Amino acid sequence: MNTIKSSKLFTASCLALLVTSLSFGIRAGMMNQLGIDFQLNATQLGTITATAFWGFPLAIVVGGFVVDMIGMKRLLIMAFLFHLTGIVLTVFAQGYWSLFFSTLLIGIANGTVEAACNPLVAALYPEEKTTRLNYFHLWFPGGIVIGTLLVTLFVNLGIGWQSQVAVMLIPTLMYGYLFLKLEFPVTERVSSGYSRADMYKAVFSPLFLFMFICMFMTAITELFTGQWISLLLKNVTDNAILLLTITTGIMVVGRAFAKPIVRKLAPQGVLLFSAVFAALGLYLLSTLSGGSVFFAALIFGIGVCYFWPTMIGFVAENIPKSGALGLNLLGGAGMFAVSVYTIVMGNFYDGLVIRHLPKGANLQEYSTAVPGSVEASAFAKAMDLAGPEVLRVTTVLPVILIFAFSGLVLYTKHLKRLQQRSEV
């Protein structure tokens, strides 16, 4: 008798990913307030943000190595405990270091969720992996939309960021309860009979290594921009946080209708399409101002919509022997790249701001100046100039991806022709 309840497991997985994405959306919305409350500069805020990305690759890579041995259920119970602890510690944070460690715990929880849920979804729906992974991953932008709207609502009501973070406890307790009750399947690699030697050979194949490197750039393009957009463009538009809401809203809709697009273009075609729109969207975000920035956010949202789930789906479909380890190494690569890039860009951003301030200006003094003062006005103008410059530098990455994915499309067409000839 089959005791695996696929729909309930999928629902619980979506709730777990919702918690992950709420942590991104709420943190992105409260970054500026954290800087004010704890007197943190952009470098410190960048390090705190990056901490979540450090915990993620650590957990997802370790999870990839052990998930076949200990099972997906144990991993997800661990994720629940890490989420619960990290959220509570964030609510009661007292400064830089408490924010650092609580964010690290949430990052570990987020990575553990992906380490178990990506192979779980692939195992539950072996005939439509890319489509189902897109459905699953729509809850990432969906949670960011919910998170940013909650931040906007709570700020307008005068409710502090601590209460915004505490909201995450609701879906956390829900997914923890569901996973404790349900039975889990084994991973697809185990059920297919592929050996660990097959798995290790697959993750060192040229095609996997190519996708591994591309994941650096797709993840940075999507996640770095999403986390920093409100900070980088807050002086370009009065509603910078709504840019993130628009971008992620497009991602929700796009992933919900992924099936016909994936069927029409194939995963590699979807990735090329995404790179073109992401490059155009980032360029427009860095050059436009006022109301036209929202059009740029729409284009960018279309671009990054399918990146993450389609990268994972491509590997699941085309390199199945890589198993859960392959999916998790890919996710870990993306988050690690974002963590490094976030720190580098935090320093780069501070340097740009200083460059646009009067000669000899002290960044800390100008950033904490009284609103309306000469120093405050100079600091706002410097930030206005620095933010778009960071986005222009980041635009280089999706441009590189256009060439990379064009090559991938040609390569897969060549393989298909060879396969058709061999069948004849």
Salt bridges, closest charged atoms under 4 A:
ASP68 OD2 - ARG189 NH2 2.91
GLU114 OE2 - HIS137 ND1 3.90
GLU128 OE2 - ARG132 NE 3.38
GLU128 OE1 - LYS259 NZ 4.00
GLU188 OE2 - LYS129 NZ 3.01
GLU222 OE2 - ARG255 NH2 3.64
GLU389 OE2 - HIS356 NE2 2.83
